[in-house]
């Protein structure tokens, strides 16, 4: 997910990751991870083991999915929604049942 500031929770955090920021911390279901005040997206990323990459030229950050485990927790692909070339949301699950090749590219 693209983030334009680090001092407040991203508006679509829960929709994109399942985590919501509450007074007790970052919560998903019954699990809550304490967060320090004031809010800091970099600290959220560290505590939830999410990658956070900064694009200095555009003043944006990209917050990636949780990672860091040594084993898969399931063989299920998480719900992935990415913007298409026109900026509209594209759900990867819409390709279920078809053969797909994914190519990832980054400008850096």
N, C-alpha and C positions, 0 to 999 in steps of 0.2 A: 504494500500500500504506500502511496505517496504522501509525505508529511511536509507541510510548509513551515511548521514551527514546533519547537521542542518543549515549550512551557505549558502546553495544555494537551489533554488526551485527544487523539484524532477523532473526528466526528463519527467516522464509520468503523471504529475499532471493533465494536461488538459484531457488527454485520460481517466484517471481513475475517475476524480471528476467533470469535466466540468469547473473547475476554471483554469485560466491562470494568470501568474504573469506578469504585465505590469508596466510601469513607474508610472501609477496612482494607482497601488495597485493590489489586487487579483480581477480579473474580470470574470464574467460569464454573457454572454449576455450584457444587458444594465447596470447591477449592478456591481459596483466596491467598494471594501472595502479597505480603505487606509492601507498601511503597512509602518512601520518605516524602515529607512535604518540604518545599513546594513540589508540584508534579514536574517530572523530567522524563521525556520520552526515551532518552539514552539509558536512564536507570531502569525504566520499564523493559526495554529491550534486553538489558543485561540479566535482569531477574527472571524473565520469561524465556531466556535463551533464544532471542530473535536477533537476526542480523540487522544492523542499522548502517546504511551507507549514505555518505554525504556527497551531493553534487554541488560544489562551491560555485560553479559558474551560474547555475540557475537558482541557488539558495533553497534547494529542496533536499529532502532525505527520503530514502526508501526503507521501509520497515518490512523485513522478510518474515517468513513463517518460523515457528519454533524449530529448533534443531539442537544438535549436541548430544543426542542419545547414541549409545553404541549398538542398539538393536532397534528394529522396527517395532512400533507398538501395535501395528496392524498392517494388513496388505491392502487396505482401502486408501484410494487417492482422496485427499481432502477436497472439499468444494473449492474450486479455483475459479475466480472471476477476474478477468483481465480486460483492460480497455482494448477495443479493436482499433484499426487505423483511423476510424472516424470518431474515436473517443467514447463510443457506446460500450456498455458492459457486454462481455462475451463469456458465457458459462462453458467451461471445458467439458462438463458432463453432457452437453448437447451433442458431443461427438461419440458418446458411448455406443459401442457396437460397430464402430468403423475403425479402419486402420489409420493411424495418425503418426506423423513424424513431427517432432517438435525441434525447433531450432532456436537457441537462446543467443542473444547478442547484447553486448553492452558497449557504450561509446568510449569507456575508459580503457 
